[in-house]
Amino acid sequence: MLILFLRTIMPDSSVRVKTEGVIDGEHREIGTLHFPSGKTWAKFWGAIQRGALNIQDLEVKLENLTLTDEAPHEIE
């Protein structure tokens, strides 16, 4: 299972993260997360990297986007 986090830092320093994934071989849009600050986002991301989601065979990736990006990403 792969979850891709598409992070955008907003002009007010909040963080918007769109999540997509490949679950059971199928591409799915998971949802959008909003964080009030970069510090809050960093704590969340750190927890993910330390294994807060205890899911066997979970792979997570982070991609930085800008406000002008149309999410030009490719899930492998």
C-alpha positions as CSV (number, residue, x, y, z in Angstrom):
1,M,0.0,0.0,0.0
2,L,1.3,3.5,-0.9
3,I,0.0,6.8,0.4
4,L,1.3,9.9,-1.3
5,F,1.1,13.2,0.6
6,L,1.0,16.3,-1.7
7,R,1.9,19.2,0.5
8,T,1.2,22.9,-0.3
9,I,2.4,25.7,2.0
10,M,-0.3,28.4,1.9
11,P,0.5,32.2,2.0
12,D,-0.7,32.4,5.6
13,S,1.9,29.6,6.6
14,S,-0.8,27.0,7.0
15,V,-0.3,23.7,5.3
16,R,-2.8,21.9,3.0
17,V,-2.0,18.2,2.2
18,K,-3.9,16.2,-0.4
19,T,-3.6,12.5,0.1
20,E,-3.8,9.9,-2.6
21,G,-2.9,6.2,-2.6
22,V,-2.6,2.9,-4.2
23,I,-4.7,0.6,-2.2
24,D,-5.3,-3.0,-3.3
25,G,-3.7,-2.1,-6.7
26,E,-6.3,0.7,-7.3
27,H,-5.5,4.5,-7.4
28,R,-7.7,6.3,-4.9
29,E,-8.1,9.9,-3.7
30,I,-8.1,9.7,0.1
31,G,-8.8,13.3,1.1
32,T,-7.3,16.6,2.1
33,L,-5.8,17.5,5.5
34,H,-5.4,21.1,6.7
35,F,-2.8,22.1,9.4
36,P,-2.7,25.6,11.0
37,S,1.1,25.8,10.8
38,G,4.2,24.1,9.5
39,K,5.1,23.1,13.0
40,T,1.8,21.1,13.4
41,W,2.4,19.5,10.0
42,A,6.0,18.5,11.0
43,K,4.7,16.8,14.2
44,F,2.1,14.9,12.1
45,W,4.6,13.9,9.5
46,G,7.1,12.8,12.1
47,A,4.5,10.6,13.7
48,I,3.8,9.0,10.4
49,Q,7.5,8.3,9.8
50,R,7.9,6.8,13.3
51,G,5.1,4.3,12.6
52,A,2.0,5.9,14.0
53,L,0.0,4.1,11.2
54,N,0.9,0.5,12.2
55,I,0.1,-1.0,8.8
56,Q,2.2,-3.8,7.4
57,D,3.7,-3.0,3.9
58,L,2.8,0.7,4.1
59,E,4.9,3.1,2.1
60,V,4.5,6.8,2.4
61,K,5.9,9.5,0.0
62,L,5.9,13.3,0.3
63,E,5.8,15.7,-2.6
64,N,5.9,19.5,-2.3
65,L,3.6,21.5,-4.5
66,T,3.1,25.2,-5.1
67,L,-0.2,27.0,-5.3
68,T,0.2,27.1,-9.1
69,D,0.8,23.3,-9.4
70,E,-2.0,21.2,-10.8
71,A,-0.6,18.2,-8.9
72,P,1.7,16.9,-11.7
73,H,2.6,13.7,-10.0
74,E,2.9,10.1,-10.9
75,I,2.2,7.2,-8.5
76,E,4.5,4.3,-9.1
